[in-house]
Amino acid sequence: MPGAPVQNLWDDLPVLNNRSKEVLGYPTQKPLALLERIITASSNPGDIVLDPFCGCGTAVHAAQKLGRNWIGIDITHLAISLIERRLKDAFPGIEFDVHGTPKDFDGARDLALRDKYQFQWWALSLIEAQPFAGKKKGADGGIDGLIYFKADAKTTKRVIVSVKGGEHVGVPMIRDLKGVLEREKAPIGIFLTLNRPTKPMEAEAAAAGFYENDFGRYPRLQIVTVEDALKGARPRIPVVDTGAAFRRAGREPGAATQRRLDV
């Protein structure tokens, strides 16, 4: 608009709050309009934008929208998985490379040995579960992740996810998850494991029975391996309530080009 040029104080940009459509639920998220202004003022279409601490990906989102090439880097698999989903939601058909995340069982095992928390956050992203305690490391009460689903038209319930990346898994872990379901009054539990379950573990899980609602009948305790999840296997749960977890980004118009995303 006509008037004085933009000064050092930018008080004309929208402030993010819980009602903002672009809010994804990431604690340090910045307004997209802010990053669009910075990128527009400091680069030209076709230039490369680097964000070495990209969090939930607002800078790379803005760069993609404005026709810039980009490289985004973050230290946590939680951030990278959120950015991947954000870009795919905002720019359907987009192609980009992700470097540093496990692509097979050996890569998953290596990550589990190096950092159990990073493995946990990465494994949860395979089944689109939300980390229970975000980036906080500590006691979790047997809950590593959550998936929210619609129990009926008005009610949202939780799926409890327990992640195990150690070499040894057994029946007591399945019983522990059963106890968490009872304590939390949760209808479904997912045991997400790096290593293959034993036959007694599968029998113990089957003994937990089923959860039923208007949408169908679902095993109450399900075992999913990381290897199978890498191949596309997903838990059997009712309709996911995306509004109760990390929200999805709105779709942006425009063609997608190849980019790079590092962790």
C-alpha positions in Angstrom: 0.0 0.0 0.0 1.2 3.6 -0.5 3.0 5.1 2.5 6.3 4.8 4.2 8.7 2.0 3.3 8.8 -1.0 5.7 11.0 -0.2 8.7 12.7 -2.3 11.3 9.5 -2.9 13.2 7.2 -5.3 11.4 3.8 -5.0 13.2 1.6 -5.5 10.1 2.0 -9.3 9.9 -0.6 -11.8 11.2 0.3 -13.3 14.6 -0.1 -17.1 15.0 -2.6 -18.4 17.6 -4.6 -21.5 18.1 -7.2 -20.4 15.7 -4.8 -19.7 12.8 -5.4 -22.0 9.9 -1.7 -22.5 9.3 -0.8 -23.5 12.8 0.5 -27.1 12.8 1.1 -27.5 16.6 4.9 -27.1 16.5 5.9 -24.9 19.4 8.4 -22.6 17.5 6.4 -22.2 14.3 6.7 -18.7 12.6 4.0 -17.1 10.4 4.4 -18.0 6.7 4.0 -14.4 5.7 7.0 -13.4 7.8 9.3 -15.9 6.0 7.8 -14.9 2.6 8.7 -11.3 3.2 12.3 -12.2 4.3 12.8 -14.5 1.3 11.3 -12.1 -1.2 13.4 -9.2 0.1 16.7 -11.1 0.1 16.6 -13.5 -2.9 15.3 -13.9 -6.4 13.3 -16.7 -8.0 15.6 -19.6 -8.7 18.0 -18.7 -5.9 18.9 -21.3 -3.2 17.5 -20.7 0.3 19.3 -22.5 3.2 17.6 -23.0 6.6 20.0 -25.0 8.8 17.5 -25.1 11.7 14.2 -25.6 9.9 11.9 -26.8 12.7 8.5 -27.3 11.2 9.6 -26.1 7.8 8.1 -22.6 7.4 11.1 -21.3 5.6 11.2 -24.1 3.1 7.5 -23.9 2.6 7.8 -20.2 1.8 10.8 -20.8 -0.5 8.9 -23.5 -2.4 5.9 -21.2 -2.7 8.0 -18.3 -4.0 9.9 -20.4 -6.7 13.2 -20.7 -4.9 15.3 -23.8 -4.5 15.9 -24.7 -0.9 17.9 -26.9 1.5 16.5 -27.5 4.9 18.4 -29.1 7.8 17.3 -30.2 11.3 18.8 -32.3 14.0 15.6 -34.1 15.0 13.6 -36.8 13.1 10.4 -35.3 14.6 10.9 -32.1 12.7 11.9 -33.8 9.4 8.8 -36.1 9.5 6.6 -33.1 10.1 8.2 -31.1 7.3 7.8 -34.0 4.9 4.1 -34.2 5.6 3.7 -30.4 5.5 5.3 -30.2 2.0 3.3 -33.1 0.6 0.0 -31.6 1.9 0.8 -28.0 0.7 2.3 -29.1 -2.7 0.7 -32.3 -3.9 3.0 -34.1 -6.3 6.2 -32.4 -4.9 9.4 -34.3 -5.2 12.3 -33.8 -2.8 15.2 -35.8 -1.4 15.5 -36.7 2.3 19.0 -37.5 3.5 20.0 -39.0 6.8 16.8 -40.9 7.6 16.7 -44.8 7.7 15.6 -46.4 4.4 15.8 -50.0 5.5 16.0 -52.3 8.5 19.8 -51.9 8.8 19.5 -48.1 8.8 16.7 -48.3 11.5 18.8 -50.6 13.7 21.8 -48.2 13.4 19.7 -45.3 14.4 18.2 -47.2 17.4 21.8 -48.1 18.6 23.0 -44.5 18.2 20.0 -42.6 19.7 16.9 -44.3 21.1 14.9 -41.0 21.2 15.6 -40.1 17.6 14.7 -43.7 16.7 11.5 -43.4 18.6 10.4 -40.2 16.9 11.4 -41.5 13.5 9.5 -44.8 14.0 6.4 -43.0 15.2 6.4 -41.0 11.9 6.2 -44.3 9.9 2.6 -44.8 11.2 1.8 -41.1 11.5 1.7 -41.1 15.3 2.3 -38.0 17.3 5.1 -38.2 20.0 3.5 -38.2 23.4 6.0 -35.9 25.1 7.3 -33.9 22.1 11.0 -33.3 22.5 11.1 -34.0 26.2 13.3 -36.9 27.3 12.2 -38.7 30.4 9.5 -40.9 31.9 6.6 -41.5 29.6 4.4 -43.9 31.6 4.6 -46.5 28.9 3.3 -44.1 26.2 5.6 -43.2 23.4 3.1 -41.9 20.8 -0.5 -41.3 20.2 -2.9 -41.5 17.3 -6.3 -39.9 17.6 -9.4 -41.3 15.9 -13.1 -40.7 15.7 -15.0 -43.1 17.9 -18.2 -41.6 16.6 -19.4 -38.3 15.1 -18.7 -36.4 18.3 -16.1 -38.4 20.2 -12.3 -38.5 19.7 -10.3 -41.3 21.4 -6.6 -42.3 21.6 -4.5 -45.1 20.2 -1.5 -45.7 22.6 1.8 -46.5 20.8 4.7 -48.2 22.5 8.0 -48.2 20.5 10.8 -50.8 21.2 14.1 -50.6 19.4 16.1 -53.0 21.6 17.3 -56.4 20.6 15.1 -58.3 23.1 11.3 -58.2 23.1 9.0 -60.5 24.9 5.6 -61.3 26.3 6.1 -59.0 29.4 6.2 -56.0 27.1 2.9 -56.9 25.6 1.4 -57.3 29.1 2.8 -53.9 30.1 1.1 -52.3 27.1 -2.2 -54.0 28.1 -1.8 -52.5 31.5 -1.3 -49.0 30.0 -4.5 -49.4 27.9 -6.4 -50.3 31.0 -4.9 -47.4 33.0 -5.5 -44.9 30.3 -8.9 -46.4 29.3 -7.7 -46.5 25.7 -9.4 -48.7 23.2 -6.4 -49.7 21.0 -2.7 -50.2 21.6 0.1 -50.5 19.0 3.4 -52.2 19.8 5.8 -50.9 17.2 9.0 -53.0 17.3 12.3 -53.0 15.5 12.6 -56.8 15.9 10.2 -59.5 15.0 7.8 -60.6 17.7 7.7 -64.1 19.0 4.7 -66.5 18.6 3.9 -66.1 22.4 3.9 -62.3 21.9 1.4 -62.6 19.0 -0.8 -64.9 21.1 -0.8 -62.6 24.0 -1.7 -59.7 21.8 -4.5 -61.7 20.2 -5.9 -62.5 23.6 -6.6 -58.8 24.2 -9.7 -59.1 22.0 -11.2 -56.5 19.8 -12.5 -52.9 19.9 -15.7 -52.3 18.0 -17.5 -49.1 16.9 -19.8 -47.9 14.1 -16.8 -48.0 11.7 -15.7 -51.6 12.2 -14.0 -54.2 14.4 -10.3 -53.7 15.3 -7.8 -55.8 17.2 -7.3 -54.1 20.6 -3.6 -54.8 20.7 -1.6 -54.8 17.5 2.0 -55.6 16.8 3.6 -53.7 13.9 7.3 -54.2 13.0 9.4 -51.3 11.7 10.5 -53.4 8.7 6.8 -53.9 7.7 6.0 -50.2 8.3 8.8 -49.3 6.0 7.1 -51.4 3.3 3.8 -49.6 3.9 2.1 -51.6 6.7 -0.2 -49.6 8.9 -2.2 -50.3 12.1 -5.9 -51.1 11.7 -7.6 -48.2 13.4 -10.8 -46.2 12.7 -10.9 -42.9 10.9 -8.0 -40.7 12.1 -8.8 -37.4 13.7 -6.1 -35.2 12.1 -7.3 -32.1 14.0 -6.4 -33.6 17.4 -2.7 -34.1 16.5 -0.3 -32.1 14.4 -2.5 -30.3 11.9 -2.1 -30.6 8.2 -0.9 -27.7 6.0 -3.3 -26.1 3.5 -2.7 -26.8 -0.1 -0.7 -24.3 -2.1 -1.2 -23.7 -5.8 1.7 -24.0 -8.3 4.0 -26.6 -9.7 6.4 -28.6 -7.6 10.1 -29.1 -8.3 12.8 -31.2 -6.7 14.3 -30.0 -3.5 16.6 -31.4 -0.7 15.8 -32.0 3.0 18.5 -33.1 5.4 18.5 -34.5 8.9 
